[in-house]
Amino acid sequence: MENRAALISYLPVGYPTVEASIEAMVATAGGGVDVVEIGVPYSDPGMDGPTIQQAVDVAVRAGVGMRDVLRAVEGVAESGAVPVVMSYWNPIERYGVDRFARDLAAAGGAGAITPDLIPDEASEWIAAADRADLDRVFLVAPSSTDVRLAMTASACRGFVYAASTMGVTGARAEVSSVAPALVARVRAISGLPVAVGLGVSTGAQAAEVAGYADAVIVGSAFVRALLDGRDPAAGARAVQSLAAELAVGVRQRS
Amino acid sequence: MSAPSRTDNGVDAGNGVEVPGRFGPYGGRYVPEALVAALDELDEAYRSARADLGFREALWALQRDYSGRPTPVTEAKRLSQYAGGARILLKREDLNHTGSHKINNVLGQSLLTQRIGKSRVIAETGAGQHGVATATAAALMGLSCTVYMGEEDTRRQALNVARMRLLGAEVIPVTTGSRTLKDAINEAFRDWVTNVETTNYVFGTVAGPHPFPTMVRDFQRVIGDEAREQVLERFGRLPDAVVACVGGGSNAIGIFTAFLGDDEVRLLGLEAGGDGIETGRHAATLTSGLPGVLHGARSYLLQDENGQTIESHSISAGLDYPGVGPEHAYLRDTARASYLPVTDAEAMKAFELLSRTEGIIPAIESAHALAGALVLGRELGPDALILVNLSGRGDKDVATASEYFDLAEQTEAERDLAERAPEEQ
C-alpha cells in the first residue's frame, strides 16, 4: 500500500432509500475511499449531531433493518472497498450477537464499530467477533484516562477509532487541536492503526489529519452532500466528488 | 492523575447484587467512551459524599428547611370505600417544594455538582417536574441550568415551561424523534458529551448508565425510609402493600427500597397503559417490553424487531417513556415486585376520585398508582393497609384534566359518587 493515510467514509443505510444509499456508498469508493463505514439506522443515535440524525430518522421510519445493512455490506464488498459496519448496540443485540457476527462475515464485512459499547460491556461481542474472525473497533476519546486508553486499544482489532473532540458527529470549521495528542497517546501503547473521526469535512482538513493519523473518517459531510442532492443520482455524484477531493487530501499530508 | 476504572469501585448495587451498577443482568454502562470519565468522576464524588457526614447533613438540612421533609402520611378515609374498604395511606410527596418527589434527588445531585466544582447543570424532563426541580436547585445554588424537553411535552406541560423560565433556566424544546422524554434524554447526553468539563448532568430517574440508577435510588429512598417508620408508628405494623407509579421508576424505587427486606410486604408498580396494552399505544415497558439497551443501561424497553425504540403513549407526560430503570427489571424478573398497566381512563377516574373525596388533586402520574391501589384494595379487603406513593400534585395537570373531563357531561366518577352519596350520610 502507498505510504499515505486511508480514507474512510460513513453513510447510513436507508437514506434516501436502501438502494440509493448503497449506490452512494459505492460512489464514495469510486471517488477513492478505502473503507466504507456502513451505518445501521437507530432510533436513538446519542453520538450523532443533527445532520446524521436527519438522515437516519428517515431510514428508521422506513423500517430499515439488519437485512438491508447486510445487502449494503455485500454491495460495498463488490465495489472493492472494505465494508465495516457502524452500529449502536441495541440493533445488534436484537438481531442476535452471534447471528450478526456470522452474517456480517458471510456478507464480506471486515468488522464493526460500536460507538456506545465500551469494552467493559463487550465480552459477548468480542467472543462472537473472534469466532467469526471479524475486526472490532472501539472508540477512544480525549477524556479517556491512560488506563482506559490501554484497555480499549487492547480490546480493538483492525484499528482504533479516535474521537477527535468531545462532542457529537458533525462538520466543524476546524478539526480539534486535541486530536494529534490523542493519536500520539494511542501510538505510545498500541501498534494498531489509528483512525480519526468527528468534524472532518474538507480536503484540507483531511490533509491535516492525514499528517498525524493512519486513517481519516468523514461522515456528516457525506451525509450532508446526500441531503442536499436534488435526487439520488445528484447525491451520488456529489458524494463521489467529495470523496475525490478528500482522497487528494489524504495524499497531501500537511 | 487518572480516575479509577469502574471495576475498582466498590458500590454495593443493593439487593445482594455485588457488581457495581448491575442488577442481575441489568444496568451497566452502554455509553460513548467520551462519557466514561465523567461517569467515573460522578461515581467517585458520590461515593465520597455518601461517606461524608458533612455532605449528608447539608443534604438533610436542605430537605428539612427548604423542601419540607419529612412529608406526612395521610389516611384517605373517604377514598377507602372505593377500595373495598381497604385503608389507603398516602405518602405525601406532592407536598414537597416544587410539587413532587423529584426535588429529593435534585438537591443531592446539585450538591454533588458543587462538590466536583462544575458551574452548570443540564436535565431532561417529561412532565416538567424534574426540570422544575433542577431549575429550582440551580437557582438556589447559583448554577446555570439548561433543561431539555420534548416539544410535544412543552405543549402538554406549558405551565412547567413557564415555571422553569421564571426560575432562570433555559428550556430547549427537542424536535427530534418522537419529541418526548426519550428524545430529551438523547439531547441532554449530546450536550453533556460536548460540555462535560463545565457541566454535570442531573439525571431525573433511576435509569441511565451507572452510577445514575444507584445514586438516584439512594437520594430517593428517603421516601420509603420515612414512610416505613411513619406507618409502623401510627398503625403498629407494616403495610400489606406498597404501591407506586412507574415511568423511569424513581418514585417507585424511592418508596420500595425500605421495604425490600420485608418479604410480607407486597410491592406493586403501575405502568402507563395508555389507550390499553392491546392497542399498542401505551408506555407499559415491564408489561410488554423486552430486555435490551436504551439510554446507557440494559433493562426492559419497548422495541421493534430491528431494535428500534417504539414511541410510547400516555396521558401522563411523566410516565410516557419507553424504557425503565434496571433495578425494576431485576425486581420484576425475581418477582419481588409486580407491575401492572393502568389505562389513561382508569388513571383519570382515580384522579377525579381523589380530588373529590380527599381534596387532594394528584399528578396524573400518581393517579396511576391510586388506580392500582383501588383495585388491590378490593382484592385485599377491609383489613388491608395499602401505602401509596402520592409522588406529585396535579397543578400542572389542570389543563389536561379540564380538557379530558369536558368530553363527558357526567363523568364515571360523578356517577359513582352520586350512587354512593346516600350510604355516606
Interface residues (C-beta under 8 A of the other chain):
Chain A: P41 Y42 S43 D44 P45 G46 M47 G49 P50 Q53 D57 V60 G63 V64 G65 M66 W89 N90 P91 I92 E93 R94 Y95 P115 D116 L117 I118 D120 E121 F138 L139 V140 A141 P142 S143 S144 T145 D146 V147 R148 M151 T152 A163 M166 G167 V168
Chain B: S2 A3 S5 R6 T7 G28 R29 Y30 V31 P32 E33 A34 V36 A37 A38 D40 T176 G177 K182 D183 N186 F189 R190 V193 T194 V196 E197 G292 V293 L294 H295 G296 Q303 E305 N306 G307 Q308 T309
